[in-house]
Amino acid sequence: MTSYAAYDKGQMIPEDVLLPLRIAEFEGQEFFIPNKPEELLTYIYDGIWDFPDDVGLQKHYVGVFEN
């Protein structure tokens, strides 16, 4: 279904990106993950390594100097 869902971007996800599944350890547990997880994310999201547009840093003095 993931291949079908990504088709609206004009391309199917190649089989070698998904299969064979690999086992990865995360916080002491083992999980099955796609063969090429970073590449898979590029089919689903645009700019997977970019910061989101709504990222902002809160100023340290907010509320401190207000009357």
N, C-alpha and C positions, 0 to 999 in steps of 0.2 A: 504493500500500500504506500510506502514511502516513495517509491519510484513514481507511482501514479500521482501522488500529491505534489511532487516537484516538477511534473511535466508542464505545468502552467508557465514555467520559465523557459520553455522551448526545448528542453532536453530531458531525456530519461537518465536516471542514475545508473551508471554501468554496474554490472554484476560484481566485478572485482572490487568495487568500493565497499559493497556490503558483505560479500562472502569471500572466503570462509570467515565465520565469526571467530574472534579471538577472546581469550580470557584475560581480564585485567583485574588487578587488585585495587580496591579503594576502601580505605579505613578498615582494613582487616577482613574484608569480604571480597569474594570473587564474583565478577559479573561478565557476561558475554557482551562484547562490544563489536561494532562493525570493523571490518578489516582495515579501513582507512577512515577513522572517525573525523579527522580535520577536513578531509576532502568532502565527506558526506555533508558536513555543516555548510560548506560553500554552496551546495545545491539548495539548502533550505533557507539560509540567511545570507544577506549581503554584508560584506565587510566584517567577517567574524572576528578579526583582530582589532577593529576600530572601536573607539569609545562611543557610547551612545550619544545622540544629540543632546539629551537632557542631563548629561553629567555636569555637575557644577560643584565648586568647593564653597562650603559655608565659611564666611569670615569669622574669625575668632572673637571679634569684638561685638558681634550682633547682640543687641539688648543691653550691653554693659554701659554704653555711653548715651543711651536714649533717655530723654527726660520724661 
